[in-house]
Amino acid sequence: MPFRAPKRRAVTPQGQGRFPGYDVLDEVRRWDDVTAGVVLARLDPPAEPSFFTDAEQATAGALFDLLLAQHRQPKVPVLALVDQRLAVGETDGWFFEDMPEDPEAWRVTLAHLDEEARRLHDTPFHQLTVAQQGRLVQGIHDAETWHGLPAGHVWSLWTRYACAAFASHPWAWNEMGFGGPAYPRGYKALGVDKREGWEVPDRQQRDPVPWARRVEDARRRHEERFGAGPTASRRTGPAADRQAGSTASRRTGPAADRQGTR
């Protein structure tokens, strides 16, 4: 049974990538059946939401596009993957003690985000410009608290789910040149600049870190000149630790790798 349209080979998010012509799915027949089924299911998740309401879906979709800079097609279907995960209760197995459990936290924070957009711009969040959305979300990121919740833990909730969904998708693997599941195929070409026969070289022999620093420097200069986003309070003390698990949390079940393959 075909698992992709012939013209959909070597797809990358927004057509961007450093490994031209590479498609991790060329190796799918070497994977075990269970792994192949899990990965291929991510190509076509259910389009209709099972967890998010229509209003939440619109807000969450715009938020994910902003966080992941997915502003044109083809896009990794992050919204559908997160919706599917929440619908079946596949959380990280823990939550911050000063936050609701993840499903409720998503509903609460999306409602606050849309309310804030309407208060500031008289427009739903998903209808704001990307620049307006960015300023609003940046303000949340920079705050200590937001609508009575620790802003760092809200940020953690949003980015954990967004990044896990994005990085679990074969199109993202194509973009980064990731080889996909190693079992049962394995690797034999070990070492610096060694490649398997199915791998392709990076077309950009350039370290992306300096570019990322330039972006952050530009953002800071913009903030110094024009100020922070129009929402949320500015920091008045040490910023809350943004990392998951930095404060006491309650276990809700065994943590499991819900998305990736090992």
C-alpha positions as CSV (number, residue, x, y, z in Angstrom):
1,M,0.0,0.0,0.0
2,P,1.5,3.4,-0.9
3,F,2.3,5.6,2.1
4,R,2.7,8.9,0.2
5,A,1.8,10.5,-3.1
6,P,4.7,10.2,-5.6
7,K,5.0,13.9,-5.8
8,R,5.3,14.3,-2.1
9,R,8.8,12.8,-1.8
10,A,11.5,14.7,0.3
11,V,9.0,17.1,1.7
12,T,10.3,19.6,4.3
13,P,8.5,22.2,6.4
14,Q,7.9,25.2,4.2
15,G,10.3,23.7,1.6
16,Q,13.3,24.5,3.8
17,G,16.2,22.1,4.5
18,R,19.9,21.6,4.3
19,F,19.8,18.1,2.8
20,P,18.4,18.3,-0.7
21,G,16.6,15.2,-2.0
22,Y,16.8,13.4,1.3
23,D,13.7,11.5,2.4
24,V,13.7,9.5,5.6
25,L,10.8,7.5,4.3
26,D,12.9,5.9,1.6
27,E,14.0,3.6,4.4
28,V,10.6,2.8,5.7
29,R,10.6,-0.8,4.5
30,R,13.7,-1.4,6.7
31,W,11.8,-0.5,9.9
32,D,9.8,-3.0,11.9
33,D,6.1,-3.0,11.2
34,V,5.0,-1.4,14.5
35,T,7.5,1.5,14.2
36,A,6.6,2.1,10.6
37,G,2.9,2.2,11.5
38,V,3.5,4.8,14.3
39,V,5.6,7.0,12.1
40,L,3.5,6.8,9.0
41,A,0.3,7.7,11.0
42,R,1.9,11.1,11.7
43,L,1.7,11.9,8.0
44,D,-2.1,12.0,8.0
45,P,-3.5,12.7,11.5
46,P,-7.3,13.2,11.8
47,A,-8.2,16.7,10.4
48,E,-11.3,17.1,12.6
49,P,-10.4,18.1,16.2
50,S,-11.2,15.6,19.0
51,F,-10.1,17.7,21.9
52,F,-10.0,21.3,21.0
53,T,-13.2,23.3,20.4
54,D,-13.5,25.3,17.2
55,A,-12.4,28.5,19.0
56,E,-9.5,26.7,20.7
57,Q,-8.5,25.2,17.5
58,A,-8.2,28.6,15.8
59,T,-6.2,30.0,18.7
60,A,-3.9,27.0,19.1
61,G,-3.3,26.7,15.4
62,A,-2.1,30.4,15.2
63,L,0.0,29.9,18.3
64,F,1.8,26.8,17.0
65,D,2.5,28.5,13.7
66,L,4.0,31.5,15.5
67,L,6.1,29.4,17.9
68,L,7.5,27.2,15.1
69,A,7.6,30.0,12.4
70,Q,5.4,27.9,10.1
71,H,3.9,30.6,8.0
72,R,3.5,28.9,4.7
73,Q,2.9,25.4,3.3
74,P,3.9,22.6,3.6
75,K,3.5,22.7,7.3
76,V,3.9,19.9,9.9
77,P,0.4,19.3,11.2
78,V,1.3,20.2,14.7
79,L,-2.2,21.2,15.7
80,A,-3.7,17.9,14.7
81,L,-0.9,16.0,16.4
82,V,-1.3,17.8,19.7
83,D,-5.1,17.5,19.5
84,Q,-4.8,13.8,19.0
85,R,-2.4,13.5,21.9
86,L,-4.6,15.4,24.3
87,A,-7.8,13.6,23.2
88,V,-6.3,10.3,24.3
89,G,-4.7,11.6,27.4
90,E,-1.1,11.3,26.3
91,T,0.5,13.9,28.6
92,D,4.1,14.0,29.8
93,G,3.1,12.1,32.9
94,W,3.6,15.1,35.2
95,F,2.5,18.7,35.6
96,F,3.6,21.7,37.7
97,E,1.9,21.9,41.0
98,D,1.0,25.6,40.4
99,M,-0.6,24.7,37.1
100,P,-3.8,22.8,36.2
101,E,-3.2,19.4,34.6
102,D,-2.2,19.7,31.0
103,P,-5.6,19.3,29.3
104,E,-7.2,21.9,31.5
105,A,-4.1,24.1,31.3
106,W,-4.5,24.2,27.5
107,R,-8.1,25.2,27.7
108,V,-7.4,27.9,30.3
109,T,-4.3,29.4,28.6
110,L,-5.8,29.5,25.1
111,A,-8.9,31.3,26.5
112,H,-6.7,33.9,28.2
113,L,-4.6,34.3,25.1
114,D,-7.7,35.0,22.9
115,E,-9.2,37.3,25.6
116,E,-6.0,39.3,25.7
117,A,-5.9,39.7,21.9
118,R,-9.5,40.9,21.9
119,R,-8.8,43.3,24.8
120,L,-5.7,44.8,23.2
121,H,-6.8,44.7,19.5
122,D,-10.5,44.0,19.5
123,T,-9.6,41.0,17.3
124,P,-9.3,37.3,18.0
125,F,-5.7,36.0,18.4
126,H,-5.8,34.0,15.1
127,Q,-6.7,37.1,13.1
128,L,-3.9,39.3,14.4
129,T,-0.9,40.0,12.2
130,V,2.2,37.9,12.9
131,A,3.9,40.9,14.4
132,Q,1.0,41.6,16.8
133,Q,0.9,37.9,17.8
134,G,4.6,38.0,18.4
135,R,4.5,41.0,20.6
136,L,1.7,39.5,22.7
137,V,3.4,36.2,23.1
138,Q,6.8,37.8,23.8
139,G,5.2,39.7,26.6
140,I,4.0,36.5,28.1
141,H,7.4,34.9,27.8
142,D,9.0,37.9,29.6
143,A,6.6,38.1,32.4
144,E,6.8,36.5,35.9
145,T,3.1,35.8,36.1
146,W,0.2,35.8,33.6
147,H,-3.4,35.7,34.6
148,G,-2.4,34.2,37.9
149,L,-0.2,31.5,36.4
150,P,3.6,31.3,36.4
151,A,4.4,32.6,32.9
152,G,7.4,30.3,32.6
153,H,5.2,27.3,33.1
154,V,2.7,28.5,30.6
155,W,5.6,28.9,28.1
156,S,6.8,25.4,29.0
157,L,3.4,23.9,28.3
158,W,3.1,25.5,24.9
159,T,6.6,24.8,23.7
160,R,6.8,21.3,25.0
161,Y,3.8,20.1,23.1
162,A,4.6,22.2,20.0
163,C,8.2,21.0,19.7
164,A,7.5,17.4,20.5
165,A,4.9,17.3,17.7
166,F,7.0,19.1,15.2
167,A,10.2,17.0,15.9
168,S,8.2,13.7,15.7
169,H,7.2,14.3,12.1
170,P,9.1,12.8,9.1
171,W,9.1,16.1,7.3
172,A,11.1,17.6,10.2
173,W,13.5,14.7,10.0
174,N,14.0,15.4,6.3
175,E,14.8,19.0,7.1
176,M,17.5,18.1,9.7
177,G,18.8,15.0,7.9
178,F,17.7,12.7,10.7
179,G,18.0,9.0,9.8
180,G,14.8,7.9,11.6
181,P,14.5,4.7,13.6
182,A,17.7,2.8,13.9
183,Y,16.1,-0.5,14.6
184,P,16.5,-3.0,13.1
185,R,18.7,-1.5,10.4
186,G,21.3,0.0,12.6
187,Y,24.3,2.1,11.6
188,K,27.8,1.1,10.4
189,A,29.4,4.3,9.2
190,L,30.4,5.7,12.5
191,G,32.6,8.8,13.0
192,V,32.9,12.5,12.0
193,D,31.8,13.1,8.3
194,K,30.9,9.4,7.9
195,R,27.7,8.8,6.0
196,E,25.5,5.8,5.3
197,G,24.7,5.0,1.7
198,W,21.2,6.5,2.1
199,E,22.4,9.7,3.7
200,V,23.1,12.9,1.8
201,P,25.7,15.7,2.7
202,D,24.7,19.0,4.3
203,R,24.6,21.6,1.5
204,Q,25.4,24.4,4.0
205,Q,28.7,23.9,5.6
206,R,27.9,26.7,8.0
207,D,27.3,26.6,11.8
208,P,23.7,27.8,12.4
209,V,24.5,29.0,16.0
210,P,26.1,32.3,15.0
211,W,23.0,33.1,12.9
212,A,20.7,32.4,15.8
213,R,22.8,34.7,18.0
214,R,22.4,37.5,15.4
215,V,18.6,37.0,15.6
216,E,18.6,37.2,19.4
217,D,20.8,40.3,19.3
218,A,18.5,42.0,16.9
219,R,15.5,41.1,19.1
220,R,17.2,42.6,22.1
221,R,18.1,45.8,20.2
222,H,14.5,46.1,19.1
223,E,13.3,45.7,22.7
224,E,15.7,48.3,23.9
225,R,14.6,50.8,21.3
226,F,10.8,50.1,21.2
227,G,10.2,48.4,24.6
228,A,8.8,45.0,25.4
229,G,5.5,43.6,24.2
230,P,2.4,45.5,25.3
231,T,1.2,42.7,27.6
232,A,2.3,41.2,30.8
233,S,4.3,42.7,33.6
234,R,8.1,43.2,33.3
235,R,10.4,41.2,35.4
236,T,11.0,42.5,38.9
237,G,13.1,39.6,40.2
238,P,14.8,36.5,39.0
239,A,13.0,34.9,36.1
240,A,11.1,31.8,36.8
241,D,13.0,28.7,35.7
242,R,11.6,27.8,32.3
243,Q,12.6,24.2,32.4
244,A,10.2,21.4,33.0
245,G,10.5,19.9,36.4
246,S,12.3,22.8,37.9
247,T,9.8,23.1,40.7
248,A,7.9,20.4,42.6
249,S,5.5,18.6,40.3
250,R,3.0,15.9,40.8
251,R,3.3,12.6,38.9
252,T,0.1,11.6,37.0
253,G,1.5,8.4,35.5
254,P,4.7,7.0,34.1
255,A,6.4,9.4,31.8
256,A,6.8,7.9,28.4
257,D,8.1,9.0,25.0
258,R,4.9,9.7,23.3
259,Q,6.2,11.0,20.0
260,G,9.7,10.1,19.0
261,T,11.2,6.7,18.3
262,R,14.3,5.3,19.8
